[in-house]
């Protein structure tokens, strides 16, 4: 099964579930490691989404500032 990257909201929700499972305990070492690895992947997905959102916001602000600078105001 090929894995696709989930949306930010889906990744965050699943990450919350993974953390809750790890905190509750009761898993074998192998299961805990698999959960940890999944959590790391989900955290990376969230980080990429947030980085991308930050870049888009920076670009929008820069475009707005450029428009304001070129509007003929003195």
URMO-V587925 format. One line per field, one symbol per residue. ss: DSSP state (A for helix, B for strand, O for the rest). phi: phi as a letter, one per 40 degrees, with the letter a starting at -180 (. if undefined). psi: psi as a letter, one per 30 degrees, with the letter a starting at -180 (. if undefined). A space follows every 10 residues. Layout:
ss->???
phi->???
psi->???
//
This chain:
ss->OOOOOOOAAA AAAAAAAAAA AAAAOOOOAA AAAAAAAAAA AAAAAAAAAA AAAAAAAAAA AAAAAAAAAO OOOO
phi->.ccbcccdcc cccccdcccc ccccggccdc cccccdcccc cccccccccc cccccccdcc cccccccccc cgcb
psi->kkklklleee eeeeeeeeee eeefafllee eeeeeeeeee eeeeeeeeee eeeeeeeeee eeeeeeeeeg ggk.
//
